[in-house]
Amino acid sequence: MTLNEIPAGTFFMGSPEGEEKRENGETQHKVKIRKAFYIQTTEVTQGQWKAYKPKVANVFRLVLEVEKPLESRKPSNTKKSELP
């Protein structure tokens, strides 16, 4: 896995007004990155995701379950204190 550092700093995002085929949502504006970070240079492969997924799967499952309305939850996943 190769990562590139994205340094802190400012840059202009979007298209300049005179650019050909410029669309409405491309207004040029200044962006500030306050803290440097690293980003992978390629897409995440299925193998990389499978190696990482078990570490976060329970968090995603918990978030998805909490976001469901109470009436759509399965009784086995619902605590008695959560019932209306």
N, C-alpha and C positions, 0 to 999 in steps of 0.2 A: 504494500500500500504506500503510495507516495502522496505526501501532503505539501501544500504550498502555504507559506505564511502570507496572510493579508495584513499589511501593516496598518497601524493607526494613522489617521490623517484625513484629509478632505479631498473630494473630487466632484466633478460635475457628472450627473447622471441624466440621461435623456438626450433628445435631439435638438440641435440648434434650430431657431425659427426658420431659417432659409433652406433647410435640408429638403431635398426632393422626397416625395411620398411620406412626409412626416404626418403622423396621425395625432389626434387630439390628446391622447393620454401620454404623449412623449415629451411633455414640457421639460425643458432643461432646468435642473435645480441642483443646488449644492448639497452634498451628503457628507456627514462627518462620521468616521469610524473612531470611536473613543478608545477602543482597546483592540490590539492586534489579536488575530485568531488564525487557526489553521483550517484549511479545507482540502478534502481529497481531490486529486486531479482527475479522477475518473468516477464513473457511477459505482455505486456499491454493488458488488456481485451477490448472487444468491448465497454463495458459500460464506461471504463476510456477514451477510444478514443473519444466516442461520447460527453462526458463531456468536453473534451479539444478541440475537432475539431472546434467548432464554433469560438473559439478565434483565430485560425490560418487559417481557410478556405479561407478567403479573401486574405491573403498573398500568399497562394499557387496558388490561381486562378490568381492573378496578375502576379506572376512569370511565370506561364505557358503561360499566354497570351503574355507577353513581349517576351518570347523565341520563339514564333511562327513567321515564316516569314510573312511579311506584306501581301503578296498575299493570304495567307491562313486564314487571320482573317476575321471574319464576318464584313460587313460594319457597323452594329450597334455598334460594339466594337472598331471601328477604328476612331480616330480623323482625321479630314480633314488635319491637319498639318502633319500627319504621312503618307499620301498617296504619292506615287512616282510622 
